[in-house]
Amino acid sequence: MFQVVPDAPLIVAANRDERLDRPAVPMTVLREREPRILGGRDELAGGTWLAVNEHGVIAGLTNQPSADGRDPTKRSRGELPLAFAAYRSAADAVAAVRGELDPAAYNPCWMLVGDRESLFSIGVSGVSGSPLEVEQLGPGLHVLENAPLRSASAKAEFVRGLVADALAARTADDSAATIAALEVVLGNHEPALPQPRTDANGRVWPASLSAACVHADGYGTRSAMIASVPAAAAGVPQVLVADGRPCEVPMQDMTGLWARAVRG
């Protein structure tokens, strides 16, 4: 949600869906200083799926599905949120990274990168010679899944409806009420599609994958995070994390990690 809630111009709510046996840490300090960066850590390939820095820059990604699967010779997509979160503003991050990054070095993905002032949709094609696909977004609700932003997606539209209903039920339009509403959406495991889906490559996808909170055989929602960037430039983002499916595990406030000393 970008520039919708007055006291929190950027709120990002996300579930992480992944194989259940893939090792990960749901929240930690990924970079200690200049700037300090928080996020989950993938213990297999390294990097993160969603990073937030002390200045309020948030960068997250979703994978682009490929018929051939992930190319193990390429660098981890988990490096990308860290690359964008290394800057004091989203605009500076996009300007710097788009000039330095080779999209062909990574498996393809889609990203959202933003702060209290600006928000960008970014496509990383994974194709040699193809630049980053960058679009600056306006205020509003933006729902990103494993598909291009604004593409025809039953899941994205279903989640958008869940958010609209949850927001309409708020008793106030401040960040606290909005975050509580988004927590309800993240924990919803009603599928958007009533039946399994067969893609263009003949693969069958269970209907459960179309839910906000995924329950599937060996795969599903592993953790959830809500990061809220305050309107005041001096304020650090509030970071809430559920270490598990948000329909089963309550959110914990991890905002204290901004000040906590890093050991080891």
N, C-alpha and C positions, 0 to 999 in steps of 0.2 A: 504494500500500500504506500504510494508515493504522494506526498503533499496532500493528504486527505484528512489526517488527524492533526489538529493545530499544535498540540504539544509534542508530537512525534512525527516529523515530516517523512521519515522512512521507517516502516515496520516490515520486516521479512519473517515470514512463518514458513517453515519447511520440514518435511519428513525426509529422512534418508532411507531409501529402499535399496537393499543389497542382499547378497547371499548371506544366510545366517551363520555360515562357518567362516566368513572372511573376517580376520582379526582387525579390530579398530578400537580407538579410544574416542568416546563421544564428545569430549570437550577437554581442552588443555591449552596451555600457552604455546603457540606455534612459533612465535618470535618474541624475544624478551623486550626489545626496545627499538625505538626509531624506525617505524612505530611498533608498539606492542600489538601483537595479533593473537586473537583467540579463535579457536575452531576445533572441530573434530580432526582426528588424525587416522589415516588409513595405514595400518601397520604392515600391509602387504606390498603395496606399490609406492607408499609415501604420499605426502601432500594431504590435501583436504578437499571436501566437497563444498564447504561453506566457511568463509573466513570473514572476520570483522575486526577492524583495527580501532585504536583508541580515538582516532579523529572522526569516526563514524562512517568510514568506507566499508561497504559490505560487498563481497563478491562470491557468487555461488554458481555451480554448474549442474547441468544434467547431461547424460550421455546421449549421443546420436546412435541409435541402433544400427548395426551393420549386418548384412547377410553373412559375411565372412567372420564376424566376431571381432574382438579386440586384436589389434596388431601388437604382439609383444615386443617388437623391435623398436617401437616408438616410445617417447618419453611419457611419463605419467601425466594424465590430465589434471591430477591433483596438484601439480605445480602452479596451474593457472590462477586459481583464486589467491594464492600467496603472492603471485607476481603483481596482480592488480591491487591487493591490499597493502602493498609496500609504500603507497603514496598517501599524501595528506588529503587529497580530494579525488573523487571519481573522475572528474574531467582531466586532471593531471595524469591519472593512472592510464586512462584510455589513450590519451595523446602519446604518452611515452611507450606503452606496451605495444600499441599497434605498429609503431615504427621499428621495434626491435624483434618482435616475435615472428617465428617462422611457423605458420599454421600446419605445414606438412610434417613438422617434428612431433605432432601429437595426434592421437586418435580424435576423431571429430566430436564436438560437443556444442551445446548452447549455454550461454551465460547471461546473468544479470549482474551489473556492476553499478552501484549507486551510493549516494550519501544524502545529506539533508538538502542539497542544492540541485542535484542532477541524477538522472538514471539512464542507463544504457542497456540495450539488448545487443549481445555479441554472438556471432556465429563463427566457430572455428571449424573450417571445412576439412582439415586434414589433407588437403590437396596441394601439391607443390605449385608455387606461383600464384596461389589464390590468396588475396589479402583477407584480413579479418573483416567480417560483415558487421558493421557498427551502425546502430540506429539509436538516436536519442529519443527517449520516451517522455510523454507528458504526464501530468498528474492523473492518478486513478489507481485502479486495481489491476495488476498484471499477474497472470497465472502461467507458470512455465512448467511443463513436464518434459518427457523425452520426445519432444517434437518442437518444431519452430514456434516461436511466440505468435499467437493469433491464428495458427493453423486450425483446420477443422479437427477438433478433438473432443470426444464425448467426455473424457475424464476432466479436461480443463473446464469445459462448460458446466459440468456437474459440480465441480469444486467452486466455481464462480457463483453458482446458485446457492451452495451451502454458505459461502461467505456472506452473500447478500442477506440471506435469512438470519444469520447470526448477528450481523450488524444491525439489522432492523429491530432485533430483540434487546439491544443494549439499552441501559438506563441513562447512559451519557455517551458523548462522542469523544471522550478523552482516551489517552493511551491505555490506562488500566482496564477500562471496559472493553476496549477493542482487543487487547491481548487476550482477555478472558474469552471473548467470542471466537478468536482464532484458535485457541486451545481446543474448543469444542469441535471445530472443523478438522483439525489435525487428527483427532481421535475417532473420526467417523469412518467405519469400515463397510458402509453400504456401497455396493458396486454401482458404477455409472452404467454398466452394460449388464443386462440380465443373463446373457449367454457368453460362452467362450468366443474369442475372436480369432479368425485365421488371417494372417497377413499375406502380403503379395508373394512372399517366399514359401508359403505353405505351412508356416509355423503356427501352432495353436497356442493362444495366450488365454489363461484362465480368467474368468470374469472378475475374480478377486483382485486382479492387478489394476482394475479400473477404479478401485476405491482410493480415498485419500489415505487411509491407514490400511496397509496391505497385509493380509494373512494368506500365505501360500506355502506350498510344500518346499521346504528348504530355502525359501526366499521371502522377503517381506520388509516391513518397516522396522528398522533397527534402532532408530533414535529420532528425536525431533528437536527443533531449535526455533526460538522466537527471539529476534534481535530488534531492539527498538532504539532508534537514534533520536535523542532529544533535540528540541528546537534550539536550545542554547548551545552555541559553538563550544563552550568550555566543558559541557557535560559529556561524560563517556556513555556509550550505549549500554542499555540494560540487556543482559543475555540470560535467557531461560533455556534449560535443556532437560529433556527426558531421556534417560538412559534405558531405552526400550520402547515398545509400542506406546504411543501417548494415550491409547484407550485403556492401558493397563498400568502405566507408570506415571506418577505425577511429575510436573515440571519442577525443576530445582533452580533457584536463582544463583547463577555463576558469576554475577557482576563483580564479586569480590576478587576475581582473578586479575582484574586490572591493576590492583595494588599489591597482590600477594607476591612474595619473593619466590623466585624460581630456584629450586635446589638441584644439585647434581651437576 
